[in-house]
Amino acid sequence: MKEIFELIDKECDRQNEGIELIASENYASKMVRKACGSILTNKYAEGYPNRRYYGGCKYVDLVEELAIKKACELFGSKYANVQPHSGSQANAAAYRALMPAGGKILSLVLNDGGHLTHGSPVSFSSHLYDFVHYPLSSDGKLDYEVILEIAKKEKPNAILAGYSAYPYIIDFKKFKEICDEVGCYFIVDMAHIAGLVASGKHPNPVPYADIVTSTTHKTLRGPRGGLILTNSDELIKKINSAIFPYYQGGPLEHIIAGKAICFDEALKDDFKEYAGKIIENTKACRDVLAKLGALTSDTENHLFLLNTLDSYGITGKDAQNKLEEIDITANKNMIPGDKLSPKETSGLRIGFAAITTRGCTKQDAEKIALIIHEYLANKIDAVTAKKQVKEMTSSWQKIEEL
Ligand SMILES: *Cc1c(COP(=O)(O)O)cnc(C)c1O
């Protein structure tokens, strides 16, 4: 089917020519993509290594065992389940492993940076579990005293930390103390920050949480997929049966092979360097925007929130569309205390995990801030801005060569 390959080529050009600032995206390496496109996709392997429902699993057993071993080594965890097809499935399985349907989970207010699977009305999560929420304080940060107060009142079965649009370090130790004080489980969803955790640039939740869930395709830079970690002998059994047979069928062994490679890549010194550069670039871009007078959150990780409504008089949705005209991709996002709907929003979420992979430097990050600012403030036209974008992206590595 020729059309599909033509579309893949066009998407490849789009990825090469644009400045990708979507905080949840990244570019997987050639080796990761090779494993994911391999003949392992042909194999059925329902079950777990050495406990499969099908024959012929001797090699995929070794693939999955290697992925598990590398995941545990990378995050210092006793057990791992590498089968979740996505972060959402990983969360579903984590909830099921910890409580029956109807159980109560305390998570961040969704508009303050939570994920759909943290209790949104349009997600399974709010239908199966009773979600209650803690807010961010007015400075956009977690307030652990408020969380403790709410936890004492609500008496949840579990507290959930880990977010989609939170630009600061999360204090997992404090969360764990709150969980101990109210006697509940602690779940961490590190989907966004897994790569920073892997490289020691963000505290590791594994020593504190009962269950840690993640994606493998965001800062961790692996294939699109999910991951679950735990140190508990009892919980790993429940997690495994929640993934298969409860939520999923046959595992994607080709993707699991890609995960093994990504964990191995993340164990190397140059990944540590990469993670450090993401944080440096994010801060550099944010600082220039702030210096130019834009209203933005601060940042301690791979992303920050830009208030486009109060900085440039346009909604996040319009800012997203406007930047797309000049091949800069970012997504609209609620900012703490947002008065607009999630469809409009007052801001953008801007992240540097993807383009740092391609070789974006600190100078580039500062220049990107200038382009965004001048274009959103109507100080430069689209032709000029697009030319600057093109110049920068053509100096970076091509995504198919990474
Ligand atoms: C991205 C994300 C997920 C879900 O990942 P999918 O693979 O898209 O299902 C879960 N939790 C958080 C916090 C995320 O940011």
The ligand as an SDF file (V2000), in Angstrom:
LIG
                    3D

 15 15  0  0  0  0  0  0  0  0999 V2000
    1.0230   10.4060   29.0780 C   0  0  0  0  0  0  0  0  0  0  0  0
    0.5280   10.0740   30.4150 C   0  0  0  0  0  0  0  0  0  0  0  0
   -0.1650    8.8810   30.6700 C   0  0  0  0  0  0  0  0  0  0  0  0
   -0.7210    7.9610   29.6230 C   0  0  0  0  0  0  0  0  0  0  0  0
    0.0030    7.5250   28.6420 O   0  0  0  0  0  0  0  0  0  0  0  0
   -0.5940    6.8380   27.3250 P   0  0  0  0  0  0  0  0  0  0  0  0
    0.5250    5.9780   26.8920 O   0  0  0  0  0  0  0  0  0  0  0  0
   -0.9210    7.9500   26.3990 O   0  0  0  0  0  0  0  0  0  0  0  0
   -1.7980    6.0540   27.7180 O   0  0  0  0  0  0  0  0  0  0  0  0
   -0.4740    8.5830   31.9810 C   0  0  0  0  0  0  0  0  0  0  0  0
   -0.1560    9.4110   32.9720 N   0  0  0  0  0  0  0  0  0  0  0  0
    0.4800   10.5740   32.7620 C   0  0  0  0  0  0  0  0  0  0  0  0
    0.7960   11.4300   33.9310 C   0  0  0  0  0  0  0  0  0  0  0  0
    0.8240   10.9500   31.4720 C   0  0  0  0  0  0  0  0  0  0  0  0
    1.4100   12.1340   31.2700 O   0  0  0  0  0  0  0  0  0  0  0  0
  1  2  1  0
  2  3  1  0
  2 14  2  0
  3  4  1  0
  3 10  2  0
  4  5  1  0
  5  6  1  0
  6  7  2  0
  6  8  1  0
  6  9  1  0
 10 11  1  0
 11 12  2  0
 12 13  1  0
 12 14  1  0
 14 15  1  0
M  END
$$$$
